[in-house]
Each structure stands twice: as structure tokens, then as C-alpha cells.
Amino acid sequence: MTTTTLVSEEVRQALREGRPVVALESTIIAHGLPRPRNLAVAVELEESVRSLGAVPATIAVVDGVARIGLDQAGLTRIAEDPSVRKLGHRDLAPALATGATGATTVSATARLADAAGIRVFATGGLGGVHREWRETQDESADLRLLAEVGVTVVCSGVKSILDVPATLQRLETLGVTVAGYGTATFPGFYLSSSGEPVDWTLHSPAEVAAVIRAREALGRPWSALVVAHPVPEAEQLDPALHDRVLARGLAELGEKGITGQAVTPFLLEYLTTHTDGASLEANLAAVRGNVRLAARIAGAYAEGAR
């Protein structure tokens, strides 16, 4: 770790003592939720991790310093400062060098967590291959980065606005292991299932921890383990509503000529607006479940290491 990285004392001590730690991204705080609910959710997620015996490590860049574990002031800054940038892993060096403040996406969080020695990371959904890839070559930076870090990412699949089969194919090509947690199909982020099969199904935190240890025994090269944890069916977005609204949103993209990086934020906002916020609630249900599962996996991993 460099002088541009600060690991909180709580996280540093937990890592030193071999206690469970869960990395949390900060983009959902700064850019994924409305104020002031975003700060309340950030605090809630950290408390959820602690309630299960693990230490939360919310990650962000504050004034040019990569912070591994935010205090209350740091969480508040990320939640309330409208100038907070959105940082992928490619943005980390410029942000550190220029003293910027930014919330970390999946790729940046995974990169910093891996460097700090944190093995388990919880998020909502991964980025992936976009539906118009043949024309745009648009693919999330998350995918390639996950091929280079040794973290376990607990998520609810990839955002359903993306090309799920192409994303799974890309993860296979990159050598990223994908396992369903208690499911034989890949989750659909807002939906419990995308309908796409997974090759492996794991059934308990202890089983996931055993896979992590087996991967470590194999040695480098590292790549991530994606634990695909579906949102409960009772809390998913109504599938018929999801399909209807997404189809209209995709049609509007073409009508308005929206392309490139503007596609994802447009579609996510469109879903939130035209489902009367139901997509946001499904997103939060997924994140809450993933954070709890990640804490249990981190605990099982730490227990097995003793």
C-alpha cells in the first residue's frame, strides 16, 4: 500500500488479527440513491455487517487519499457532497494525484480491496456487456478487472438492462469463476433469475469459504470469484412490469439517439421513474441480502483460517 492509501485502524486491526472484513463500494452512496436516504442506507449496511461479527470497509477516495474504511465524517462527505466523482479503477491514479474526491465503482473497489488484503466484497450488481455491443463495443471495466484480482464478489448478477448471456460468456473467457448461491440460474439483479444457467451452485457460507481457500491453494494467477446471490422472489421487481418498462426504455434510447456511457444512467433512471421506485426498492433488497451473505462468508473464511 502507498502513502496515498489509508486503511482505517479498525480494518487494519481486523486484518492483522485474521478477523472477517467485508469491503463495500461507495458509488451506491454517492450516485445510486437519493439524499438523504443514501447516508442512512450507508450506515445501515455497515451496521448489518457488524451485527454478523464482521468489520465493514466502505471504500472511497477522499481528497486524493484512497480510504479503506470510512469514518462517519467520510461517509457523510461521500453522501452529501454533490461534487463527488464516480471512479472506476482506471480513474484511481488521476484521482490520487490531483487530490480528487470520488466514490468507487465495483472495479475500483475490488482493486483497492484486493491491494489491502480484503478477500470478500459485497455489492448490488456488476457491470457487463451492453446490448448493442456489436455496434458500440461497450463493455464495463468491471469484467476485465475481475480477471485480475483475488476477491470474492457477492452480487445479484448484472444489471438486467445489459446483455446477460454475452456477459456470462465474457466472464468465462476472462477466467472469472461464477457460482450461483442456492440457485442454478444466474440472478437478474432486479429479478431473482435471468433464466441463464450457471455451472456451479454453492449452498452455504462454509462452502463458499472452502472454494476461496481452494483457489488460494492453487496460487496465481488470481481472478475473482463471483457469488451470484438472487434477490428473494418476494422482494424482486414484478417481472412483467420489469419487461414492459425496460422494452419502452430501450425504444426511447433509439428515438432519442442516446448512446455510449449515457445509456446505463438513462435506463436505470427510466426504470426507477416508470416503476414508481419499485426498481430502487428491489435494488436495495438485493444489496442488503448480499451484504449479509458476504459477512457470513467472511466469517466462515476467517474461521477456517484459524
N, C-alpha and C positions, 0 to 999 in steps of 0.2 A: 504494500500500500504506500502511496506517496503522501507528501505533505499537503496535497490538495484533497485528501480524503480524511474524514473524521468519523471514527467509529465511536458511538456513544459508550460511556462507561458500562451501562447496563448490558449492552450487546457484547462488548469486549469481554466482560467477566463471564457471561454465559458461554461464549465460545471457548474461552480458556478452560472453563470447568467442564466442558462437554455437555452442557445443558441444551435443551431444544430451543432453536431460534427459527422464526418464520419471517422471511422478507415480504414486504408489502409495497406495491407500487404507489406512486403519488399522483399519476395522471387522473385517476378517478376522482381525487380530491379537488384538483385544480380545474379540470376540464370536463369531468364526466357527470357532475352533479350540480344542481343549483345551490346558490348560497341562500341561507346559512346552513342548509341541511348537510352540505358537504363536510363541514367540520364535525358536526355531530356524528356522521357516519364514520369518519376517520377515527374518532375517539372510540366509537362502538366497536370497530373492527379490532383495534388494539386491545381493548378490554376483553373481547372474545378470545383472543389468543392467550392472554394472561390467565383467563378463567380455566383454561385447559392445561395450565402448567408450562407454557412456552413463553418465550420473550419475543415481542414484536419488534421488527426492524423496518419501519417505514423509511423508504429511501427517496432522496431528492437532492438537488443541487441548490445550495443557498449561498449567495454572494461568492460564487466561484469555488465553493468547497462541497465536495460530494459527501453528504451526510448519511451515514448508515445508522439509522435510528434517530428519529426526530423527537425533541422535547415538545412541550406544549406550545412554546413560542414558535418553534419551527413548523408544527402542524398548522397553527393559526396563520402564519405567514403564507404558506402554500395555499391555504384555503381562501384567504381573503384578499391577497394582493392580485389585482387584475393584470399586472404586467408579467406574471409568472409565465415562462415559456414552456413549450412542450418539447421534451428532449428524448430523441432516440439515441441509441448507442453511438451513432456517428457524430452526434452533437456534443458529446461529453467533453472532448478536448477543447473545442472553442469556448464552451460554457465555462470550463475551469480557468482557461487562460484569460478570459475577458471579465471575470467576476460576475457572470450572469447568475440569475436565479431561475430554476426550471423544475417542473415536475417530470419524473421519469416514466417513460412508457415501459412496456414489457421488455423490450430489448435492452434498454439502458438499465433497468432494474436488475435483470438477470445478469448483465455484465458486471455490475457493481457488487451484487450479492456473491457471485462466483469469486471475484477477487478478494472479498472479505472472508471467504470460507463458509458462507451460509449455504446449506445444501437444499433447503426447501423454500419455495416461493409460491405465494397464493395470489391469484388474480381472477378477473371475471372471464374474459375470452381473449384468445390470441388473435393477432392479425393473420392474414393469409393471402391467398391468390385471388385477385379480383375477377369478377365475372367476365370482363372484356379483356382478359389478359392477352389474347392473340393480337388485339389492336393496340393496347396500351403498354404491354409488358409490365403492368403494375402489380407488384408483389410486396407484401410487408417485409420490412427489415427484420421482424421478429424471427422469421423462419431460418434464415442463414445464421443469425446469431445463436439460435438454439442448437445449431450443429457444432458450436464451438465452446459451449460452457457445460460444466458438470452439475447443473442444478436440476432439481425435480420441480416441475411447474404444475401446480394443481389449478385446473381451469375448467370451464364448462364448454370446451370446444373452441370453435372460431365463430366470429360474428356471422349470423345467418345471411347477411347481405353479401357474403363472399361466395366464391366457388368452392364448396366444401370438398367434393371429390378431388379437384385439382390440388387443393391444399394438402390433403392427406397423401396424395401421390408425391408432392414436393417434399413433404416431411420424410417419406420413405426414401426418396432419392438422396436426401441430405443425411440419412442415417440417424434420424431422431426417433427414439422409441416412443410409441403411443400405446397406452393401455387404458381401457375403459375401467372405471371404478364401479363395480357392481352392475355393469351393463355390457352387452355385446355389440352395441351400436354407439357411434360417435355422437356426443351431445350436439345440440344445435343452438347453444348459447341461450337465447330466449326460450327455446324449446327443449324438452327432455331428450329428444332424439332427432338427428338429422336424417336417419334412415340408412346411413353409411356404416358398414360393419367395421369393427376393429379386430386386430389379430389376437390381442391378449386382453383378458379380463382379470382384474385383481379384486379381492373381496374384503380385505382388512388392512388397517394401517400397518400391522406387523408384516403382512405380505408385501406391501409396497416397500417398507424399510428393508426387507430381505433382498428385493430387487436392487435397491440403491447400493447395498453392500456388495452384491454380486458384481454390479457394474464397476465399482471401485476396485474390486479384486482383479478384474480384467485389465485395469490400467488404461493409460491413454492410448488413442486419442479420446478425449471427452466428447460427449454430446448430452443434450438434455433428455430427461425422462418426462414425457407429458402424461400426467394422470388426468384423464378426461372424466370429470365428475358431473353428472347431469343435475340440472335444477329439478327439484321434486315436481311431479306432474301436477300436483295441486297448486303449485306456485308458478308454473310456466305461463307464458303468454298463450292465449287461446290460439291453437294452430290455424283455424280458419281465418281468424282476424289477422294473424301474422301474415299469412299468404296473400290475403286480399290487399292489405295495406302495402306490403312490400312490392307487389306487382304494380300498384299505382305509383309508388315512389320510383321504381325503375323506369316506368314510362315517362314520368316527369323529367328524369335525368336527360333522356334523349330530346325531349321537347325543349328543354332549357339549355341544352348544349353543355351540361356540366361534365367535366372530365377530370382525370388525374387525382391529385390529393384532395380535391373538393368533394369527391364522390362520397367517401365514408362519412364525414360530418353531416353532409346533406341528408343521407339516408337514415342515419341514426336520429337526427332531429325530426325527420319526417315520421319515423316510426313512433317516437315519443309523442309528437303532436297528434297524430291521427289514430293513436290507440288511447288517447286521453291519459297518457302517463303510465299505462299498463306495461309497456315495454321496459320502462325505467324500473318499475317495481320487480319485474322478472329478473332484470339485471342485478338488482340489489339482493334478491333472494339467492341467486347463483353465487354472488361474491360472498355472502355470509356463510353459505354452506361450504364453499371452497376454503375459506379461512379456517373454519372449524376442523375440516378434514386435514388441512395442512398442519395444524397444530398437533393433531393426533399422530400424523405421520412423523413429524419431527420428534415427538416424544418417543415413539417406537424406535426410531433410528438411534436416538441418544441412548435409550435403554439397552439396545443391542450392542452398542459400542463399549459398554462398561464391562 
